[in-house]
Each structure stands twice: as C-alpha cells, then as structure tokens.
Amino acid sequence: MSTNKEVLLNIRDLVIEFRVKGKKFRAVKETSFDIYKGEIFGLVGESGSGKTTIGRAIVGVQPLKDGAIYMEDNIVAGSPTRLYKLNKEISKKLENMSYKMDITTREIQARIDGLKALYENYTNNPRVLTKEDLEVQTKSSKLAYLKAIILENLKYINSIIKNEDRMIKFVDNLHSYIPEVSKELEKSILSKLKETKETIISIKENADEIYLTVQEVSNYRDEIDNVPPEKLDSVFKKLIGLWKVITDNHKEFLSKLSWAKSLQFQLHALSSPMKKREKFINYYNKLIYVNRNEFFEECKKQFEIMKANGVSSTDKEYKKLEYFITDFWSRKNLNVVVCREILNLLSEKKDITPKINSLVSKLKNTDFENELKDLVSNESKITDIKLKELKKEFSYIVKIIDNNIIKDRELIENFYTWKGIENTYTPEEIESFVELTDFLDLPSIDEIIQDSYFFKNQTKKQKRINRKNIQMIFQDPSSSLNDRMAIEEIIAEGMENFPELYKSVEAKELYVAEYNEQNPNEKITLEQATPAIVKKHIILKLVNSVGLLPEHLSRYPHEFSGGQRQRVGIARSLAMQPKVIVADEPISALDVSIRAQVLNLFKKFQEELGITYVFVAHDLSVVRHIADRIAVIYHGQIIEIAPAEELFKNPLHPYTRALLSAIPIPEPELAKKTKLVVYDPEKEHSDYIFDLPYFKEITKDHFVWANKREIKEIKKIVKK
C-alpha cells in the first residue's frame, strides 16, 4: 500500500454535461478530490454514476463543462476558476430571484385579500365553512404556484452559496502563489465574498421559512371542512397568523436581496475585465464623486454670487473660490498639449530652445503651468529628478482630467453644500467605495493570473506530453485492440508517435547497459544500439513483464483469450512510460480465474515503476483487494472518500452501506442472514434543499458528503 502523500493529480470543481433529447444532463457535479503519487485510487459506483466519465476526463478525451484537472501543478484539462464568469452567473440569478419575488409579492397579497374577503363574508352571514367555499377564495393551485417559485429560488440560493464557497477557496491565500495579486485586492475581494455569502445564507433562512409555512398553510387547508360558525374565528386566526409569518419573512427576504445585489454588483465590477469596466467605473464615480464640469460651473456661480453680494476679496471663502477657478484642472483651464510637449523636449535635451520659449508663452495660470514657467526661466533647476517628478504629477493631472471627476472630499462637501445635496453614505461606506474605484483602475484577478504558470493554458507541446503521461486501459479488451494489427504493432503504435522513447540517448544507454549485463561476453557499444533494435528490446521487455511470450508478437488479437488481450492493453499503456494509468473496469470482462492475475500485474507495476492508477470499478470487493484509497460516486457526486480498509470497516454514507451489503457472499447460510440495505436518496436526503451538504472529514482521511443533520448522526455512530 502506498503511504505517499505527495499530490499528483488535483481534480477541481469538475462538471461534465451531456445533451439528451435536447436537454442537458449533468453527469458529473462539481466534484473535487486529489490523487496521490504512486497510489491506486479506486473510483467505485453503480452503472451510470459518472465514474468512467471522470476517468475519460482525466485522460483528456472527455470535454469539461467547468472545472480543471492539474497534474504536478500544471493544468492538463479544463480551465481554472474564472471569477468574472461565476460573478456574472450569480448576478443573473439574483436578478431572476428579484423578478420571481415580485411575482410572489402580488400572489401573497392576493391570497391575503381573498382570505379577508372570505372572513368578512362569513362574519356578515354566519354559516358552515366548507372546503369548496375555501377553495373558491383561496385556490390551492395558487399555493402550489407560490411554493414552486420559492423552491426555484431556493435552488438558485443553493447554487449561489456553492459558487461563493468556490470563489472564497480560490481567492484565499492567492497572493502567496501569485505575488502579482496584491494582498489588499485579495483581502477586499475576500471580505466582499464572505459578506455576500453571509447575506445569501440569511436570505436562505427566510426562503426556508416561507416555503415551510406555505406548506403548513396548504396542509392546514386540507384539514378544513364543514367548520361551524362558532369555530370560524380560530380557523381564520390561524390562517392569518401563518400568512403573517410569510409576509414578515418575505419583507426581510426582499430587503436582504437588495443588499446582496449591491454587494454582488461590486464583486461583478472587480472581477470584470478592463474592457468591460467603464459602466462600473462611471456608476461608482457618479455615486461618490462630483463631475468636474459641474463643479467648475457651480464654483464660478458661487464666486459671482459673492462678488454681487460685495464680499471682500480678502475673505477666506472668496480667496478659496478664486484659487479653485484659477487652478482648476481642465482642458479649457490648462494647456495639456503644450505642457506635454515642453516636458518631452526638456527630457530629450535640457537646453532652453526658442521653441520651448514659444511654447511657454502659450501656458495659462494654473500652479502646474506656473511651475513649468519657473523651471524654464531658471535653467539650472532642470534635473532628471525634477523632470521625473513633474512628469508623474502631469500624468496624474491628465488622468484626473480624463476621468472628469472631483475626488477631494473637502471639495465634494463644498459642492454638496452649494447644491443643497444630502450625503446619504457613512464615512465607512465612502471609504469602501473609494477603495473599490481604486481597484477598478487595476487589472482583475482573472487578468493577472492568466499568465501564471499555475493557470496558463497548455501549449501544443504540453498537450502532447500529457497524452504520453496519462494513459488508459479500456474495459473491453476485444473492442479496444485493432484486429488488423499484430500485437507488436499495437504495442509499438504509441511509441511511433513519441520516438524519443526509443531514439533518445537515455533509451539507448539503458538498452546497452541491460544487454551487456545479460551478455557479458558479447558486449556492444552505444553506436550499435540502433532505434529499431532499442524499440524491439522495449517491446519484448513489456511482453515478458505482462506474462506473454515473444512468439505472441506476430499474432493478432482474435487469437488470444480475454485475459491475454487485456495484458496486451496493459503493455500498450506501459510502453508510453506514463505517470498515470486510468484503468476503466479492466477486469469486468474477464473470467474470475484470470482477474487475480491482472490485478497482481497492476500491483507489480505500482511497486516497480511507481505508476499511479485510477482504478474504475463497480465491484467493491475487487477494489478492496487492490486500492489504497477508495472514492464512492453516486449520480456524478463523490459521496465518500477513505482508505480502502477504513471504508469497509466503517462505511458512513448510506449509499456506501448499500453497496457493501450488495457484495455477494459465497457461504449460502451466511448470505441468507445478511440484510440487504436499500438506499432511498429522496428519503435519506429530503432536507438537502434547506440544509446543504458538504465534504466533512469525520475521522482521519475519511471524508463524507453530508449536511449538518447527517454529520451529527454520523458522529454519534462513530463514537459508538
């Protein structure tokens, strides 16, 4: 058994979809797990569970809808988490939720109005309340419609929480892997992600309460029939009380949803690429800053009012406004083109030329232009350091002019006072928005990491290497071998695509060393090791290692038994000197007597060559014999991962227990006493819509997919 804990393969957020009759079917659902170097990793589940699909994805022949597969920290399939894509998806879902909740607002009010009208009718004309009369005013179909909308929103909420979790895991500590991602940006995004998630979880609590209360109303209505007049008050009081719970939670839901949309808009802005940020930048600039043109016009207006009122030119406010107007940065008030040209000419040559003097005469009276005039008039002040400072200041000025906004809080407060505008944001909120707008001037995390080695897309050369390093042994040896090719050709076919396997100096040196060791009296040199001889030697060595004979090389697949054909498949995979072999139910088509031989071959090559196996099977007893760790998969979701022996001794998930109970027992009497466990997912996990499942380590290296309720129950069992 492998005890190595060095991770070779990382499978992250794997999603694989197929189209069936025009509809999308999700075969693998946001699955994540690691495979250690040199281990045999068993992937077990019933037919159609998605285990082979995962195996094919690892090999690279199955396209991914989402997620990524990494080998030794290099991406081999899929693409890394894209914050922009996930945030865009969340924003869309929040908008859909908002639209659906508008519908529920009308529906809830209609139901309450109908109930009140019915109560007034029966109060004015007391009589027995029948189920039919109740149905006329408060239709059960409308309740079902309301439940369906809330249920749809619950699904949206659950999906959003999963995506928020995924982004939090992705962003957390990203700076340590990619220093280009600043700690400040990482911290800002993390805090917003966590706050959004907490808000969504709080919304979920309201949605849960609304759904369950609507269900309670529905159940209570079913019990109401032939209510006498003297009991009408209590019945209507109960119904009105339930609808009050619904309306109270509905109001809270809408309030929290509005806040969640605001937070999500910020995340959407931060994750968007630079070319799509203009609308976000304009939105937040308008929110907390002031348009420069508007400020300048208002400033001039206030100055004229002061002059008309006879305010002294020595007055503090008068002088301040006069300075604002004189030194205001705008293309009308500051000659940007001339300033840039003077700085460029001085950078090229520090001499004052007639052209520079001519340009200086065109400058206006802002502080920056006056500083330039002073520099030109005093040539001794022109230094590289001074020019660098002026260029930096000029770049800042141009940026301010181009953005056309006032950022100075004192000036903004002055403008609000002049215009009689009330500031509705707290200092903390303003500080948060300012930080956000600063980050919007920088590239997004997606743009920063796209050139990182860890997230960089594969080159053709890397894809080729991956094809060699990850091989597959197929389930049916008959259909996976070409009947028109001899065994030698089949094994050599992959080597022909990677000639370095037998043409490289290392391959030749290994052949010479092995040949001279076996034939000490007939030693050969490196020059005598031709590629053809080396290739033949490698093929013969592989054939011997899998238990076949040299004379088998000239035969064709139909001349072999199933077990022998599978050995050929194993030899073909080993010829590529892979790091990983995906064995897709490699013994299911073989006789029982042959299975142990093939399994022993896997163990042999694991120990001798250090190959990592992903062993796909539906037979748990077989996997127990060979695997170091086992992952149990059900309907595209990994539901339990544990060391092989631990899984058999302490199965925690009900599906795992059902699989183990289905293993045939050869002793008839013992088999009769064995109780078959039936797995009913709808009954076992009926509360998953309200209490989301997640992976939890129950005991060391033993993980199970369960919600909080189930984890409590599992821990009680483990303690016993």
QUIQUIBEL-V759069 format. One record per run of one state. SS is the DSSP state (2 for helix, 1 for strand, 0 for the rest). FROM is the first residue (numbers start at 1). LEN is the number of residues. If there is no record, write none. Layout:
<<SS,FROM,LEN> <SS,FROM,LEN>>
//
This chain:
<<0,1,6> <1,7,14> <0,21,2> <1,23,14> <0,37,3> <1,40,5> <0,45,6> <2,51,9> <0,60,6> <1,66,6> <0,72,2> <1,74,5> <0,79,4> <2,83,42> <0,125,4> <1,129,1> <0,130,1> <2,131,7> <0,138,2> <2,140,32> <0,172,2> <2,174,4> <0,178,5> <2,183,41> <0,224,3> <1,227,1> <0,228,1> <2,229,43> <0,272,2> <2,274,3> <0,277,1> <2,278,11> <0,289,1> <1,290,2> <2,292,17> <0,309,7> <2,316,11> <0,327,9> <2,336,13> <0,349,5> <2,354,7> <0,361,6> <2,367,11> <0,378,1> <2,379,3> <0,382,2> <2,384,20> <0,404,1> <1,405,2> <0,407,2> <2,409,11> <0,420,7> <2,427,13> <0,440,5> <2,445,5> <0,450,10> <2,460,10> <1,470,4> <0,474,12> <1,486,1> <2,487,11> <0,498,2> <2,500,4> <0,504,1> <2,505,14> <0,519,7> <2,526,3> <0,529,2> <2,531,15> <0,546,4> <2,550,5> <0,555,1> <1,556,1> <2,557,3> <0,560,2> <2,562,13> <0,575,5> <1,580,5> <0,585,7> <2,592,18> <0,610,2> <1,612,6> <0,618,2> <2,620,7> <0,627,2> <1,629,6> <0,635,2> <1,637,7> <2,644,6> <0,650,4> <2,654,8> <0,662,6> <2,668,6> <0,674,7> <2,681,4> <0,685,9> <1,694,6> <0,700,2> <1,702,5> <0,707,1> <2,708,12> <0,720,1>>
//
